Amino acid sequence: MCTLALGFDVQDLKLGIIDHDRSAASRTLVQELTTGGNFVLTDQFSSLKQAQGRLQRGALDVVVEIPPDLSARLAGGRQASLGVVVDGSNGNVAARARAYVIEILARFAQARAVALPGAPSVPAGVQSEVRVWYNPDLTNTRFMALAMLAQAGLMLGVVLPAAAIVREKQGGTIEQLRVTPIRAHELFIAKVTPTIVICTGAVLPALLIMTLMGVPMRGDVTTLLALTAVYLLSAVSLGTFVGTITETLQQAMLLGFFSLFPLLFLSGTIAPIESMPGWLQTASLASPQRHYVDIVSGLFLKGAGLAELWPHALALVGISVTMFLGGWLLFRRQW
């Protein structure tokens, strides 16, 4: 699975089209963009402002704006200009998307120019004006800093409760708790809550570190803290699950780290989601880290709010609640 996930050839990038020309030439251009498998046409818009919300939500990777005079300029052998907007929150994906667009436009322009009667030896082409939003200089450090924030939270959320439960087993404390009036759900909540509070509070100094690394915080801090707590609920629930089924600290650490690797590889941190096979892209939707990385990228780099991030927030809530219930049911059975 890791081998399949670690591909770097980006495919199926989500493409939006703004076609002001609506001619045979513009339709041919759209077909050229979507033929090679690098882009999948997701939607068409009437204006760039209309597409901006989809870019903020991460529902689009690239938007190509075709001018109203494209066909007329190409027919007259004149140079035409197109607008291309790329989501730069993930520098690697944005760089490849920009390169793909430029290559396809160059082929399209050459084919159209050569087909003109009396074509000149150096035919006029299509000039693309590429604008990278949210990360104009394509600095991958910003994305990786946010991805490492997500990874650190997941690691702490899994390791701390797993180690706490196992150490109580080894010390015999868990047996003493079983003879007390405390109920299983009360003990489970007592194990989950402190880790969530501590790790959520650790986000505040992380904001300072992000500032020092040049990562702007354009979104709402309250939204960040709330969704971080939801994300940590999934991690802590997984850690409680690990601690419940293991008997020694070594077993808990091994199983904990083993469970982290699939979530890491399926989060898009190491390799783009778009480079994975289709079934792995679907499986990655079950990784809380994937949704949290998209959330923090949207909050920090895009200035997005819940209006744009609600699909990822809703998915994260669903995953966290499912993992919480699963961990609690297993813990209650062992209790």
Buried (B, 14 or more C-beta within 10 A) or exposed (E): EEEEBEBEEBBBBBBBBBBBBEBEBBBBBBEBBBEEEBBBBBBEBEEBEBBBBBBBBBBBBBBBBBBEBBBBBBEEBEEBEBBBBBBBBBBBBBBBBBEBBBEBBEEBBEEBBEEBEEEEEEBBBBEBEBBBBBBEEBBBEBBBBBBEBBBEBBBBBBBBBBBBBBBBBEEEEBEEBEEEEEEBEEBBEEBBEEBBEEBBEBBEEBBEEBEEEEBBBEBBEEBBEBBBBBBBBBBBBBBBBBBBBBEEBEBBBEBBEEBBEBBBBBBBBBBBBBBBEEEBBEBBEBBBBBBBBBBBBBBBBBBBBBEBBEEBBEBBBBBBBEBBEBBBEBBBEEB
